[in-house]
Amino acid sequence: MKNQNMRLTIGEFSRFCHVTVKTLKHYEKLGLLVPNEIDEWTRYRYYEVSQMRQLNGILRLKAMGFSLEEIRELFDEGTHKPSITQIEEKTMQVESQIAELQNRLKALHNMADSLKHIEGMERISIQRLPPIIVASHRRILKYRSCLKELCENIIDPELQRLGCKRTQPYYCFDIEHEKEYKPENIDIEYCVQVDEMANDSALIMFKQLEEVPMAVCMKCYGPYKQIYDQFAEAFRHIDEHGFEVAGPYRTQYVDGEWNQKDPNKWLTIIQVPVIKR
């Protein structure tokens, strides 16, 4: 090792530097670290000891977030060190990535908490519905089954166009504004909770929904057509516990055909505002 002219095979160089042969060949292909000598007949690759320092520089820059392309540009410019400006730009990129990861982590925690809460709920429970901001779309639907197509083709694309940030975990529901049951031409409002108010568009209206101090919430599993069969149980609970309905109910969609193939695992929660009789 004291002889600066000693040659190292690619295997030896790999072993001493703790870098795979595959990585060394990749760096060679990119022109980042080319063997000092390639035998004309055997095509064996040989490295000099001095190239260890060059490899360490590549690994150090890579660990700081510089891409191999950026590192190659530095080498092509004759320097192995980024400028202060380049370091500051990379710092800003890393800070942005950290913020994005923190938001992602928060969203995952919120979703986990929400799922734990839902799983821990009794099938029927009394809950407070906090005040929220929603993006709302209201129209007369020919049939209730048209709601899926409305969401996919109109509401979701419009929310994306407006740049709306949905609150994590997603909370979406519909409200029927009919005073009696109608099999068709139903007045339905679809709401999605969002982080902040925005300017209304031709399709979306933003509004603040006030707190609902008490709501009877019932978990319903199965296809949507079965939901209405379970209303009798919810209203029997309301009556037996001395409540009366205090406003339009919400139908919250938790699991459905977008994430569950088995319709029997679809989860919908009916939320009926109530007051003590």
C-alpha positions in Angstrom: 0.0 0.0 0.0 3.0 2.3 0.4 3.8 2.1 -3.3 1.6 4.7 -5.0 2.0 2.9 -8.4 0.6 -0.4 -7.2 -2.3 -1.7 -9.2 -5.5 -3.0 -7.7 -7.9 -5.3 -9.6 -11.5 -4.3 -9.7 -12.2 -7.0 -7.1 -9.5 -5.7 -4.8 -10.6 -2.1 -5.3 -14.2 -3.1 -4.6 -13.2 -5.0 -1.4 -11.0 -2.2 0.0 -13.5 0.5 -0.7 -16.7 -1.4 0.3 -18.3 -0.8 -3.1 -19.7 -3.5 -5.3 -18.1 -4.3 -8.6 -21.4 -3.6 -10.3 -21.4 -0.1 -8.9 -17.8 0.5 -10.1 -18.7 -0.6 -13.6 -21.7 1.7 -13.5 -19.5 4.6 -12.5 -17.1 3.7 -15.3 -20.0 3.7 -17.8 -21.0 7.2 -16.6 -17.4 8.4 -16.9 -17.3 9.1 -13.2 -14.5 6.7 -12.2 -12.6 5.1 -15.1 -10.0 2.4 -14.3 -6.5 3.6 -14.6 -5.7 0.7 -16.8 -7.6 -1.9 -18.8 -5.5 -4.8 -20.1 -5.6 -4.9 -23.9 -5.9 -8.7 -24.0 -7.7 -9.8 -20.8 -9.8 -6.7 -20.4 -9.0 -6.8 -16.7 -9.6 -3.5 -15.0 -6.9 -2.0 -12.7 -7.2 0.9 -10.4 -4.6 3.1 -8.6 -4.6 3.6 -4.9 -5.0 7.4 -5.5 -8.4 6.7 -7.1 -9.8 5.7 -3.7 -9.9 9.3 -2.8 -11.8 10.1 -5.9 -14.3 7.3 -5.1 -14.7 8.6 -1.6 -15.5 12.0 -3.0 -18.2 10.5 -5.2 -19.8 8.6 -2.3 -19.7 11.7 0.0 -21.4 13.9 -2.6 -24.0 11.2 -3.3 -24.7 10.8 0.4 -25.4 14.6 0.5 -28.1 14.2 -2.1 -26.2 15.1 -5.3 -27.1 13.0 -8.3 -24.5 11.1 -10.3 -25.2 13.4 -13.2 -24.5 16.5 -11.0 -21.3 14.8 -9.6 -20.1 14.1 -13.2 -20.7 17.7 -14.1 -18.5 18.8 -11.2 -15.8 16.4 -12.3 -16.0 17.6 -15.9 -15.6 21.2 -14.7 -12.3 20.1 -13.0 -13.5 20.4 -9.4 -14.6 17.7 -7.0 -16.4 20.1 -4.7 -19.7 22.0 -5.2 -19.9 25.7 -4.9 -21.6 27.5 -2.1 -24.5 28.3 -4.4 -24.9 24.6 -5.3 -24.7 23.6 -1.6 -27.4 26.2 -0.8 -29.6 25.0 -3.6 -29.2 21.4 -2.5 -30.0 22.4 1.1 -33.2 24.0 0.0 -34.1 20.8 -1.9 -33.5 18.7 1.1 -35.5 21.0 3.4 -38.4 20.8 0.9 -38.1 17.0 0.8 -38.1 16.9 4.7 -41.3 19.1 4.7 -42.9 16.8 2.2 -42.0 13.7 4.2 -43.3 15.4 7.4 -46.6 16.1 5.7 -46.7 12.5 4.5 -45.9 11.2 8.0 -48.7 13.4 9.5 -51.2 12.1 6.9 -50.2 8.5 7.7 -50.6 9.2 11.5 -54.0 10.8 10.9 -55.2 8.0 8.7 -54.0 5.4 11.3 -55.8 7.3 14.1 -58.9 7.6 12.0 -58.9 3.9 11.2 -58.3 3.0 14.8 -61.1 5.3 15.8 -63.5 3.7 13.3 -62.5 0.2 14.2 -62.9 1.0 17.9 -66.3 2.4 17.4 -69.3 0.4 18.4 -71.6 -0.2 15.5 -73.8 2.6 16.8 -72.3 5.4 18.8 -72.9 9.0 19.8 -70.3 11.4 18.5 -69.5 15.1 18.1 -68.9 16.2 14.5 -66.4 19.1 14.6 -66.7 22.2 12.4 -65.1 21.7 9.0 -64.5 23.4 5.7 -65.9 21.5 2.7 -65.9 21.8 -1.0 -69.5 21.2 -2.0 -71.3 20.3 -5.2 -75.1 20.1 -5.2 -77.4 19.0 -8.0 -80.4 16.9 -8.9 -79.3 13.4 -9.7 -81.4 11.1 -11.9 -80.6 8.2 -9.7 -78.5 7.7 -6.5 -76.2 5.3 -8.4 -75.1 8.3 -10.6 -73.2 9.7 -7.6 -70.1 7.6 -8.4 -69.9 8.9 -12.0 -70.5 12.4 -10.8 -67.5 12.2 -8.4 -65.1 10.6 -10.9 -66.0 12.7 -13.9 -66.9 16.1 -12.5 -66.2 16.7 -8.8 -62.7 15.1 -8.5 -61.3 16.7 -11.7 -62.7 20.1 -10.6 -61.1 19.8 -7.2 -57.8 19.0 -8.8 -58.1 21.9 -11.2 -58.7 24.2 -8.3 -55.7 22.8 -6.4 -57.8 21.9 -3.4 -55.9 20.1 -0.6 -58.1 17.4 0.9 -57.8 17.0 4.6 -56.1 13.8 5.7 -57.6 11.3 6.2 -60.2 11.9 3.5 -63.6 12.7 4.8 -66.3 12.8 2.1 -70.1 12.4 2.4 -73.3 13.3 0.8 -76.5 14.9 2.1 -79.9 14.4 0.7 -82.0 17.5 0.8 -85.3 15.8 0.0 -88.1 16.0 2.6 -89.4 12.6 1.4 -88.0 9.5 -0.3 -87.7 9.9 -4.0 -86.4 7.0 -6.2 -85.2 9.4 -8.9 -84.4 13.1 -9.5 -82.9 13.4 -6.0 -81.5 16.7 -4.6 -78.0 15.6 -3.4 -75.1 17.6 -2.1 -71.7 15.9 -2.1 -69.1 17.3 0.3 -65.3 16.8 0.6 -63.4 18.2 3.6 -60.6 20.5 2.6 -57.8 22.3 4.4 -58.9 25.9 3.6 -61.5 28.1 1.9 -61.0 29.0 -1.8 -62.8 30.9 -4.5 -66.0 29.2 -5.7 -66.2 27.9 -9.2 -69.1 27.1 -11.5 -69.1 23.5 -10.0 -67.7 23.8 -6.5 -68.8 26.0 -3.6 -66.7 26.3 -0.4 -68.3 26.7 3.0 -67.9 26.2 6.7 -70.1 23.5 8.3 -70.8 24.3 12.0 -70.2 21.8 14.7 -72.8 19.1 15.3 -72.7 18.6 19.1 -74.3 15.1 18.9 -74.8 12.7 16.1 -75.9 9.1 16.1 -73.3 7.3 13.9 -73.8 3.8 12.6 -71.3 1.7 10.7 -72.9 -0.1 7.7 -71.0 -2.9 5.9 -72.0 -4.1 2.5 -73.2 -2.8 -0.9 -74.8 0.7 -1.0 -78.2 -0.7 -1.8 -78.3 -2.3 1.7 -77.6 1.0 3.5 -81.2 2.1 3.5 -82.3 -1.2 4.9 -80.2 -0.4 8.0 -81.8 3.0 8.7 -84.5 1.3 10.8 -81.9 0.2 13.3 -80.4 3.7 13.5 -83.7 5.4 14.1 -84.8 2.8 16.6 -81.6 3.6 18.6 -82.5 7.3 18.3 -86.0 6.8 19.6 -85.1 4.4 22.4 -82.4 6.8 23.7 -84.7 9.8 23.9 -83.3 11.7 20.9 -84.9 13.4 17.9 -83.4 14.2 14.6 -81.9 17.7 14.5 -80.8 18.1 10.9 -80.1 16.3 7.6 -78.0 13.1 7.9 -74.6 12.5 6.3 -73.6 9.4 4.5 -69.8 9.1 4.9 -67.9 6.8 2.5 -64.9 5.1 4.2 -64.2 2.0 2.1 -65.8 1.3 -1.3 -65.2 -0.1 -4.7 -62.2 2.2 -5.1 -60.2 0.2 -2.5 -62.2 -2.9 -1.8 -63.1 -5.5 -4.4 -65.4 -7.4 -2.0 -68.7 -5.4 -1.7 -69.3 -7.0 1.7 -66.3 -5.1 3.0 -67.5 -1.7 1.9 -67.9 0.6 4.9 -70.3 3.5 5.0 -71.1 5.5 8.2 -74.5 7.1 8.6 -74.3 10.3 10.8 -77.6 11.6 12.0 -77.5 14.9 14.0 -79.7 14.6 17.1 -80.8 16.5 20.2 -82.3 15.2 23.5 -86.1 15.0 23.1 
